[in-house]
């Protein structure tokens, strides 16, 4: 219920601003994959299937086109969650935006312009792979660097990481490190993801070097541009930053005049003061 508690802290004009920016309006709900990609490009980063109980932009909420969208218990029979899932598959297949499980297992979309900043914080450079990745992850990675793309079952077999639970953990580890991502999902003859290397789809973005301070500032800027205001803990929950990291990013925006500190942990776009 954190999202609802956050909403009670926000002025009505901020909620209306978010409605427009995050497409929480019935007249602007997302229907097509092109609209989904445009939405992700505009907001910079978004969750896939979170609802009104979690803060931040969400493809599911944008498909619903309403501020109070809540995921039902039986998602298989819900047309809005099913449509969001279909759009997610199409966005993944087209490869125009980044999709994968990032820090804390958050399934997120990233606009290409945001990849260098997330990569600076969570990406594992190739020179550090042997030191920072598990042995099982290195085995999976060696297979993918040879084959470039492989289905889940074949990759598990070829890598020798045969335990299903451990193999799933390894894929999550490699996605969090922004090394591996799902390229496509197939449903016939059986359900499977096709896994590939992130550097193959986004070579320039992942090769861009960004320092940590800049990354924190630009992630904070991206969120504040869409949110209008951020309250204590909100940026950290949306992005999986720590609260001190989120604070560093927001304070950097204050220093350059992009944001105004309203109170402890609460920041607002400086442009609002001129409205």
Helices and strands as residue ranges (DSSP letters): H 2-8, H 12-21, G 26-28, H 33-43, E 45-47, H 59-64, G 75-77, H 79-94, E 98-101, G 103-105, E 107-110, H 112-122, G 126-128, H 129-132, H 135-147, E 149-151, H 152-159, H 164-176, E 180-186, E 192-197, H 198-201, H 203-207, H 212-227, E 229-230, H 234-239, H 243-255, E 259-263, E 266-269, G 270-274
